[in-house]
Amino acid sequence: MDPYGLLAKAGIWYLVADCARVPRMYRLERITTWKEVDRPRRIRENQTLATVAAALTAQWEHNHAIEVSATIDQTQIERVQRIFGQRLVQDDHEESATGRKVTIRFLHLEDVRALLPFGSAITVHGPTEARAHLRDLAADLAHHYALSSTS
């Protein structure tokens, strides 16, 4: 790992580094162990923390297949921020006493499954296929736990 430095984005700290000469961002709170090596870092020529971080964040912003529009209960905003990080875009103009309008970016439709732990604390407004997929997942879960003679 060849570090460029630390970056704070949306209140979350990241280590920006090259791993095998490929740029990466690692959420700092998820790094639990490390080992110092006895060699100088090898960063790519003409690259800085700012240039590498800008390229990585731009790549993320354009590397998603589905944007889910939703309203999150006020009690869950911090939890949603921790879980979705930079994939979450809050609409600062759309806030009420009960919730905040947000957009969450996912790579694949199947990834909306990550919204299930929020239950009714999140209301997905669109797109239609995201709402339908969540409805199907919830129905499957309810069916799985339905009372049966073998329970």
Rosetta silent file (secondary structure, phi, psi, omega in degrees, C-alpha in Angstrom):
SEQUENCE: MDPYGLLAKAGIWYLVADCARVPRMYRLERITTWKEVDRPRRIRENQTLATVAAALTAQWEHNHAIEVSATIDQTQIERVQRIFGQRLVQDDHEESATGRKVTIRFLHLEDVRALLPFGSAITVHGPTEARAHLRDLAADLAHHYALSSTS
SCORE:     score description
SCORE:     0.000 S_00000001
   1 L     0.000  128.954  179.026    0.000    0.000    0.000 S_00000001
   2 E  -119.606  101.661 -171.746    1.416    3.364   -1.019 S_00000001
   3 E   -79.023  144.043  170.231   -0.525    6.173    0.696 S_00000001
   4 E   -96.637  -33.464  179.433   -1.208    9.638   -0.688 S_00000001
   5 E   152.506 -168.704 -178.968   -2.927   10.807    2.481 S_00000001
   6 E  -105.649  145.249 -178.956   -6.221   11.143    4.317 S_00000001
   7 E  -133.043  132.927  173.362   -9.395   12.631    2.888 S_00000001
   8 E  -101.703  124.491  178.818  -12.575   13.726    4.693 S_00000001
   9 E  -137.705  124.689 -179.618  -15.684   13.418    2.537 S_00000001
  10 L    53.222   37.975  176.892  -19.233   13.848    3.862 S_00000001
  11 L    78.470    9.399 -179.164  -17.921   13.624    7.421 S_00000001
  12 E  -120.615  135.347 -179.551  -16.142   10.311    6.813 S_00000001
  13 E   -91.903  138.466  179.316  -12.355    9.876    6.736 S_00000001
  14 E  -129.548  146.218  168.567  -10.681    7.815    4.006 S_00000001
  15 E   -92.343  123.776  177.455   -7.148    6.643    3.345 S_00000001
  16 E  -102.739  121.914 -174.530   -6.290    7.350   -0.294 S_00000001
  17 E  -153.426  162.351  170.130   -3.581    5.001   -1.514 S_00000001
  18 E   -95.311  135.523  173.684   -2.278    2.937   -4.384 S_00000001
  19 E  -120.798  112.954 -174.691   -2.524   -0.811   -3.959 S_00000001
  20 L    55.798   41.876  177.065   -0.371   -2.574   -6.562 S_00000001
  21 L    70.037   11.978  177.999   -0.247    0.781   -8.436 S_00000001
  22 E  -109.780  127.803 -177.979   -4.083    0.966   -8.576 S_00000001
  23 E   -70.064  139.540 -179.472   -5.729    3.916   -6.785 S_00000001
  24 E  -145.175  157.715  171.590   -8.136    3.053   -3.953 S_00000001
  25 E  -122.061  129.815 -179.412  -10.008    4.728   -1.102 S_00000001
  26 E  -118.065  127.791  177.886  -10.349    2.893    2.208 S_00000001
  27 E   -65.855  119.944 -171.155  -12.793    3.978    4.887 S_00000001
  28 H   -57.759  -39.546 -177.227  -10.508    4.734    7.826 S_00000001
  29 H   -67.718  -14.725  179.240  -12.807    3.329   10.517 S_00000001
  30 H   -91.837   -8.227  177.521  -12.719   -0.068    8.783 S_00000001
  31 L   -82.639  114.270 -175.790   -8.937   -0.376    8.926 S_00000001
  32 L  -105.814  -27.106  178.151   -8.297   -2.457   12.015 S_00000001
  33 L  -141.008  154.645  175.256   -4.687   -3.564   11.584 S_00000001
  34 L  -157.738  163.155 -179.894   -1.668   -2.445    9.628 S_00000001
  35 L  -137.115  127.991  178.643    2.030   -3.096    9.481 S_00000001
  36 L   -76.493  137.716  178.219    4.688   -0.539    8.679 S_00000001
  37 L  -109.619  155.523 -176.131    7.159   -1.622    6.008 S_00000001
  38 L   -95.751   64.221  175.647   10.771   -0.567    5.706 S_00000001
  39 L  -156.188  151.916  178.798   10.655    0.996    2.248 S_00000001
  40 L   -71.398  153.402  178.295    9.687    4.384    0.878 S_00000001
  41 L   -68.236  150.991 -178.983    6.236    4.806   -0.609 S_00000001
  42 L  -120.975   88.383  178.659    5.987    4.505   -4.388 S_00000001
  43 L   -93.467  156.017 -178.903    3.363    6.894   -5.674 S_00000001
  44 L   -69.659  143.504 -178.555    2.656    7.431   -9.345 S_00000001
  45 L   -59.379  140.065  178.849    4.422   10.335  -11.032 S_00000001
  46 L    64.331   20.777  177.054    2.439   13.603  -11.186 S_00000001
  47 L  -113.282  139.646  177.822   -0.194   12.267   -8.777 S_00000001
  48 L  -129.090  173.439  175.220   -1.163   13.926   -5.505 S_00000001
  49 H   -55.069  -44.852 -177.359   -3.765   13.303   -2.842 S_00000001
  50 H   -64.306  -44.355 -177.156   -6.017   15.847   -4.560 S_00000001
  51 H   -70.345  -40.485 -179.777   -5.706   14.383   -8.074 S_00000001
  52 H   -68.582  -45.481  179.555   -6.141   10.767   -6.996 S_00000001
  53 H   -62.238  -41.342  179.678   -9.093   11.550   -4.691 S_00000001
  54 H   -62.899  -42.320  179.448  -10.779   13.627   -7.411 S_00000001
  55 H   -65.927  -41.211 -179.464  -10.436   10.814   -9.942 S_00000001
  56 H   -67.264  -43.105 -179.315  -11.764    8.209   -7.500 S_00000001
  57 H   -70.942  -35.468  176.798  -14.779   10.257   -6.428 S_00000001
  58 H   -64.803  -39.510  178.434  -15.602   11.217  -10.024 S_00000001
  59 H   -61.980  -43.282 -179.842  -15.459    7.542  -10.983 S_00000001
  60 H   -64.108  -43.891 -176.505  -17.880    6.666   -8.191 S_00000001
  61 H   -61.510  -24.888 -178.796  -20.292    9.441   -9.104 S_00000001
  62 H  -107.516    0.565 -175.507  -20.574    8.093  -12.652 S_00000001
  63 L  -109.266   64.484  176.699  -20.322    4.383  -11.842 S_00000001
  64 L  -148.786  149.670 -175.205  -23.850    3.511  -10.778 S_00000001
  65 L  -101.397  -24.076 -173.187  -26.786    2.010  -12.563 S_00000001
  66 E  -142.501  134.993  175.221  -29.685    3.093  -10.381 S_00000001
  67 E  -114.126  118.344 -177.375  -30.536    6.145   -8.299 S_00000001
  68 E   -97.915  126.002  175.428  -33.201    5.532   -5.679 S_00000001
  69 E   -93.960  131.276 -175.745  -35.284    8.461   -4.473 S_00000001
  70 E  -152.536  166.149  170.501  -36.512    8.015   -0.906 S_00000001
  71 E  -117.730  129.701 -178.401  -37.579    9.686    2.307 S_00000001
  72 E  -109.867  133.296  174.531  -35.747    8.627    5.469 S_00000001
  73 E   -57.810  143.083 -179.520  -37.199    9.065    8.965 S_00000001
  74 H   -54.172  -34.796 -177.046  -35.253   11.655   10.970 S_00000001
  75 H   -68.241  -14.611 -175.558  -34.348    9.000   13.544 S_00000001
  76 H  -111.520    0.034 -175.357  -32.439    7.006   10.907 S_00000001
  77 H   -57.633  -48.919 -178.488  -30.515    9.751    9.049 S_00000001
  78 H   -62.167  -41.547  178.838  -27.212    9.205   10.901 S_00000001
  79 H   -63.008  -43.356  178.177  -27.436    5.434   10.458 S_00000001
  80 H   -62.152  -40.889  178.232  -28.131    5.827    6.737 S_00000001
  81 H   -62.060  -43.461  179.787  -25.136    8.161    6.429 S_00000001
  82 H   -62.964  -42.303 -174.660  -22.849    5.643    8.152 S_00000001
  83 H   -76.366  -43.973 -173.090  -23.995    2.756    5.975 S_00000001
  84 H   -98.042  -14.769  174.570  -24.234    4.412    2.559 S_00000001
  85 H    49.997 -126.589 -175.071  -21.546    7.100    2.883 S_00000001
  86 H   -74.708   -6.824  174.781  -20.906    8.896   -0.385 S_00000001
  87 H   -75.109  -13.583 -177.971  -23.612    6.906   -2.166 S_00000001
  88 E   -96.279  128.109  175.356  -26.128    9.015   -0.228 S_00000001
  89 E  -120.638  116.889 -178.824  -27.096   12.466   -1.514 S_00000001
  90 E   -91.758  139.295  174.924  -29.299   14.467    0.829 S_00000001
  91 E   -92.942  100.983 -175.730  -31.690   17.078   -0.439 S_00000001
  92 E   -66.090  -15.432 -179.614  -31.174   19.853    2.093 S_00000001
  93 E   -92.458   -9.367 -176.670  -34.290   21.627    0.827 S_00000001
  94 E  -115.990   74.038  179.196  -36.607   18.643    1.345 S_00000001
  95 E  -130.731  138.230  176.703  -36.752   18.088    5.083 S_00000001
  96 L  -130.506 -177.972  179.214  -39.784   17.814    7.319 S_00000001
  97 L   -65.462  -23.793 -175.998  -40.418   16.910   10.935 S_00000001
  98 L  -101.877  -23.051 -177.126  -40.810   13.283    9.916 S_00000001
  99 E  -169.441  173.427  179.724  -38.144   12.735    7.281 S_00000001
 100 E  -126.359  134.060  178.110  -35.556   13.872    4.789 S_00000001
 101 E   -76.288  133.524 -178.820  -35.625   13.355    1.041 S_00000001
 102 E  -139.845  165.161  168.526  -32.507   11.580   -0.250 S_00000001
 103 E  -123.394  133.132  177.795  -31.073    9.876   -3.302 S_00000001
 104 E  -120.803  128.442 -177.930  -29.079    6.678   -2.836 S_00000001
 105 E   -95.404  132.592  178.207  -26.906    5.379   -5.662 S_00000001
 106 E  -126.395  148.731  177.689  -26.594    1.640   -6.276 S_00000001
 107 L   -73.620  -38.074 -175.871  -24.506   -0.297   -8.775 S_00000001
 108 L  -135.762  153.908  177.777  -27.229   -2.902   -9.389 S_00000001
 109 H   -56.933  -39.801 -179.489  -30.952   -3.154   -8.774 S_00000001
 110 H   -57.780  -26.998 -177.594  -30.327   -6.126   -6.450 S_00000001
 111 H   -67.532  -14.832  176.524  -28.319   -3.795   -4.176 S_00000001
 112 H   -64.602  -12.464  174.111  -31.527   -2.058   -3.015 S_00000001
 113 H   -52.351  -29.586 -179.130  -31.755   -5.100   -0.709 S_00000001
 114 H   -64.456  -11.753  178.634  -29.544   -3.026    1.620 S_00000001
 115 H   -85.189  -16.659 -176.728  -32.606   -0.879    2.394 S_00000001
 116 H   -56.768  -39.945 -179.591  -34.541   -3.759    3.993 S_00000001
 117 H   -61.442  -15.597  179.426  -33.028   -3.334    7.490 S_00000001
 118 H   -85.076  -10.013  177.115  -34.606    0.120    7.624 S_00000001
 119 H    50.545 -131.303 -177.770  -38.102   -1.352    7.312 S_00000001
 120 H   -82.941    3.983  176.965  -40.790    1.316    7.294 S_00000001
 121 H   -77.623   -4.776  176.094  -38.290    4.010    8.349 S_00000001
 122 E  -130.414  137.654  175.176  -37.571    4.477    4.650 S_00000001
 123 E  -120.802  115.162  179.187  -40.048    5.120    1.864 S_00000001
 124 E   -86.053  127.349 -179.382  -38.746    4.534   -1.646 S_00000001
 125 E   -96.066  -27.188 -179.002  -40.429    6.784   -4.203 S_00000001
 126 E   179.104  168.959    2.005  -38.718    5.528   -7.316 S_00000001
 127 L   -74.258  168.261 -175.643  -37.736    4.219   -9.677 S_00000001
 128 H   -55.972  -40.614 -177.530  -40.638    1.811  -10.075 S_00000001
 129 H   -67.224  -28.776  176.479  -38.379   -1.227  -10.464 S_00000001
 130 H   -70.177  -44.417  176.813  -36.688   -0.474   -7.118 S_00000001
 131 H   -60.488  -44.103 -179.391  -40.068   -0.273   -5.348 S_00000001
 132 H   -64.427  -40.798 -179.450  -41.195   -3.513   -7.021 S_00000001
 133 H   -66.397  -42.611  176.991  -37.980   -5.316   -6.082 S_00000001
 134 H   -62.601  -41.275  178.340  -38.249   -4.217   -2.438 S_00000001
 135 H   -60.987  -43.804  179.174  -41.900   -5.304   -2.361 S_00000001
 136 H   -65.071  -41.738  178.869  -40.923   -8.751   -3.746 S_00000001
 137 H   -63.370  -43.475  179.469  -38.061   -9.105   -1.251 S_00000001
 138 H   -64.905  -39.723  178.366  -40.339   -8.154    1.658 S_00000001
 139 H   -64.551  -42.045  177.257  -43.022  -10.597    0.479 S_00000001
 140 H   -61.539  -41.327  179.637  -40.449  -13.390    0.260 S_00000001
 141 H   -66.116  -44.180  178.320  -39.247  -12.587    3.768 S_00000001
 142 H   -62.275  -41.504  178.760  -42.794  -12.507    5.155 S_00000001
 143 H   -64.034  -39.672  179.996  -43.550  -15.825    3.450 S_00000001
 144 H   -60.804  -37.194 -177.408  -40.344  -17.317    4.874 S_00000001
 145 L  -100.417    8.186  178.113  -41.410  -16.436    8.406 S_00000001
 146 L   -63.218  147.946  178.714  -45.123  -17.168    7.998 S_00000001
 147 L   -63.711  135.170  177.412  -46.543  -19.559   10.564 S_00000001
 148 L  -141.693  170.512 -178.109  -46.532  -23.129    9.384 S_00000001
 149 L   -72.367  -13.027 -179.275  -47.090  -26.543   10.892 S_00000001
 150 L   -99.377    4.898 -176.803  -43.319  -27.186   10.875 S_00000001
 151 L   -80.972    0.000    0.000  -42.324  -24.092   12.885 S_00000001
